[in-house]
Amino acid sequence: MKLPTPAASAIALALLAVTGVAAADNQPPTMPVITLTATATASVPNDKMYAWLRAEYDNVDPARAAAEVNARMAKALARARGSKGIDAETSGYSSYQITEKGQPARWRVTQTVALEGADFAAMATLVSKLQAEDQLLLSGMNFAVSPEARRKAEDALTQQAVKAWHARAQSAANGFGISGWRPGRVTIQTGDFGRPQPMMRAAAAGMAAAPPVSVEAGNTDVTVNVTGEAVLDPARTLAR
């Protein structure tokens, strides 16, 4: 078999290079792409109240401490479950030893009850009674927008954010002297949220009578972000 001469090889390489340039020239031009973000926010009234109270007792005998906490919690749960529209569940049971210089070691047993409800007046009354009559300590309270109300607000905000994104994309295209564009990759993001958590407070020294609980729900900002690509079409250039 005859090997190609150096001249033939050079000609072949030149032909490949010309073919490659021609192929590149036949490719459609790359479309300019700009990335934009638009945001819509609304202040939504909080329609859920959360409260966390704990039964807490110290004793040198761990069994007696546990029995006292169990009794207080059972009484508190019975009262909570008798309150219409309020959900109650227990959590955070703990038992640990406390040692202080010059004093005998003792055991502290703690259990928490979590309350959730939409009737703020009923929740405030229940929390006050659990403190005053059932010897529970308030760990914290919080307010939030319910999942149903949040979804409704996010649906409306999504429409607003999409319209705002379209307006920004058109404005940006006009700035580049291009009237035509189309959406590319677009993402819609809502704020992450979960069940509120209590802001823990230190244990009270003694069981002084707790004043009635006053509540003010306030609002929560709900936000939707739309981020995406606007693919510009230079073929539709604005008249200068």
Steps between C-alpha positions, in 0.01 A plus 500: 500500500638842398531750782370852428767745405565804723339723237184284491479507880528879502225532240275268702554703818426822313176355367397392852572849631294662223217253563507582872482873436211451259316286756553765765371766263183295448425486876223733616633801691507475879210691656586750774361392837437719804406376848242694700328473838165642607349485850150538641436533875187531712449549874259223601320495838611216727212260552668234717624524857750260657592467867737270688471437873696263718437309818819511705582360843817441708543233767778293650289195409479471117188284521316763703607774261376297202169422673438870572573600139281221365211609722529865397524410133199266515291778656622753244424270206148435629441875522649564153299225334185645650565829318323501164716566195834461680742217420738376768792258493786418735870515421840556653499269803829522690646389832843601629689540825592839645788539744576820691771558756378451855167352391388141442476389137151518358322395183318734266228352280342706221236438236356741244152533354460676164176682425369619163183687419334768288282646778747736667269590789445133586874432472584792731244383756632144492863608536410720797315216674777248436744734672279616787311178579711213366844638597645488148773741388473688171795424273388719211227612262501571130267593216505393136304486177324166456605284202161557335518878527865498388423297187214736409727803541782335303267418209403867468860618547623260233279668242627841608865391492466341154342819359777707658763267352347534153506880533866498607595267215331726246666808650842334487449390139401855406817624663704279268305632202319169451123468504468122475579249775375173644526339845777249558552310825283650776469405869233608747604491865292552811631556850578191704298465815439245769321471826612781736727407786491647852749749632600321819490688827683420821315309769320721749624502860194383686146503369393864522154560357526567126304798363240438226651466155448784253540427129548703183534284190651747253587418138752293308660601170446240227729528195519339156810538278504437124846461346563405140656557163368732232637385163528805273425483126735741317305441177229724640701816564335822602506777241763762577 
